[in-house]
Amino acid sequence: MRTAVIGGGWAGLAATVELTARGVPVTLFEAGRVPGGRARTAILDGRRLDNGQHILLGAYRDTLSVMRRVGADPDALLDRRPLQVHDRSGFRLALPALPPPFNLAWGLLAARSPQMREKLATARWMRGLEACGFRLPVDTTVAAWLDAGGQTGTLRHQLWEPLCLAALNTHPQCASAQVFANVLRDSLGSRASGATDLLLPRVPLGAVFPEPAAAWLADRGAELRFGHRVAELLADDSGVSVDGERFAGAVVATAPQHLPALLPGIATATAFEPIATVWLQYPEAVRLPFPLFNLGGICGQWVVDRGNGLLACVQSASGAWEVLADDELVAALENELGFGHADWHKVVREKRATFSCRPGITRPGATTAHPRIVLAGDHTWQDYPATLEGAVRSGLRAAHSLTGTGYTPPS
Ligand SMILES: Cc1cc2nc3c(=O)[nH]c(=O)nc-3n(C[C@H](O)[C@H](O)[C@H](O)COP(=O)(O)OP(=O)(O)OC[C@H]3O[C@@H](n4cnc5c(N)ncnc54)[C@H](O)[C@@H]3O)c2cc1C
């Protein structure tokens, strides 16, 4: 009997790829018309653009590996560079191409703007975190954690807080310090070579994984049903029923807000944060000094140079930008960027881009009350905020759980 996967985002696709590779016949149900979920490519004003600018890291090892499995070459599709953080105040942290931890040590010591005393205090704080395995005795907010760690100077405002906002899509005043520490553990604190590298898509996101995955799956006989929103999921001793069709088991890989419709009563995240991506097309000669720039300001947070004059400005988490109409948001960004009026623009707002990653929130794991129904999705990978890597890992774990094989995430 076939297995059902409900949800064709990166989690559901990763689960379907793993099940198919293990010889399990799968039917994938996806409500949308294209694969990718919250990380997909759409046609916007006749251009192939992403619903939101995405940034990957070298630490996304399972994502890179599942890409390779479906024939999507990360080296060709992603622009890999050692991490740099630049902003308008003149702050600059650039990690050199040295093995960890020397890259971070050198990057911190050479950072432009903070005083040497602060750099040394931050290096000691990072060493202390490493010594306790990045485990906090009790979770708190990122702001309170930084206060307690004496991180109150330039590095807090130009590095830790912008990184928290980018990684957790939640303001430091309410974001989970433990989840942020987990992110630091696997990036800046990792001894794995290249973990801190930035990987910026060179192509629309659909071509990075969702579309190659769908083609790979179709070639291997997986049944892909786009435009099918599952309305009913029932389970009994002999398997599960999806909209009346029988399956041996099911992976439910929807976003948290869609979970209770299929599994009533399940406890899951209920607070969400928005993201807006403002696409601005300037003349081809317009370039940023480094393809990722911390714009700060009330509107622009990060801006990514996509090449040929196309900039993606990302507004993360709830904030002042939300009340601005599209034209006002574009005008404010044009002003902050200082390149004049863009030739073309498009604002894409995702109201429930991610769950709000706060201390103590309810997040389910993989298991449910029924052994043949397994959960996947970024929110179920409790170690991480909402990320592509969390989504992919959760999908792989769900597939292994249904096939009775063990899954060990990269360490
Ligand atoms: C604008 C934006 C920017 C982001 N930036 C980054 C970034 O830079 N780096 C990063 O790592 N992460 C980023 N993220 C987060 C990342 O996109 C998500 O963590 C990831 O895509 C979640 O994947 P998923 O498969 O868990 O869920 P989803 O992508 O939400 O997939 C769930 C799928 O289930 C489908 N579905 C729901 N209900 C049903 C049903 N009843 N029947 C059938 N199908 C159903 C939905 O249509 C959807 O396609 C960003 C997210 C957004 C929105």
The ligand as a Gaussian input file, in Angstrom:
#p B3LYP/6-31G(d) Opt

LIG

0 1
 C        9.347000      35.269000       3.199000
 C       10.097000      34.161000       3.893000
 C       11.467000      34.243000       4.021000
 C       12.173000      33.204000       4.660000
 N       13.529000      33.253000       4.718000
 C       14.217000      32.175000       5.135000
 C       15.626000      32.143000       5.038000
 O       16.259000      33.101000       4.597000
 N       16.285000      31.006000       5.427000
 C       15.600000      29.931000       5.906000
 O       16.238000      28.917000       6.215000
 N       14.251000      29.944000       6.027000
 C       13.553000      31.036000       5.661000
 N       12.189000      31.046000       5.749000
 C       11.516000      29.916000       6.387000
 C       11.329000      28.741000       5.413000
 O       10.764000      29.188000       4.209000
 C       10.389000      27.728000       6.062000
 O       10.958000      27.327000       7.299000
 C       10.204000      26.482000       5.212000
 O        9.910000      26.804000       3.874000
 C        9.057000      25.662000       5.802000
 O        8.858000      24.501000       5.038000
 P        7.753000      23.452000       5.446000
 O        7.759000      22.417000       4.410000
 O        7.952000      23.078000       6.860000
 O        6.357000      24.250000       5.439000
 P        5.587000      24.947000       4.220000
 O        6.548000      25.533000       3.272000
 O        4.573000      25.839000       4.843000
 O        4.885000      23.743000       3.470000
 C        3.638000      23.239000       3.864000
 C        2.838000      22.926000       2.619000
 O        1.639000      22.269000       3.006000
 C        0.631000      22.652000       2.114000
 N       -0.659000      22.354000       2.781000
 C       -1.167000      22.908000       3.912000
 N       -2.343000      22.310000       4.231000
 C       -2.543000      21.358000       3.294000
 C       -3.575000      20.386000       3.083000
 N       -4.619000      20.278000       3.909000
 N       -3.486000      19.554000       2.015000
 C       -2.428000      19.642000       1.159000
 N       -1.418000      20.536000       1.312000
 C       -1.477000      21.370000       2.370000
 C        0.890000      24.132000       1.888000
 O        0.293000      24.565000       0.681000
 C        2.408000      24.169000       1.853000
 O        2.904000      24.074000       0.529000
 C       11.476000      32.093000       5.192000
 C       10.068000      32.031000       5.068000
 C        9.392000      33.042000       4.432000
 C        7.887000      32.932000       4.278000

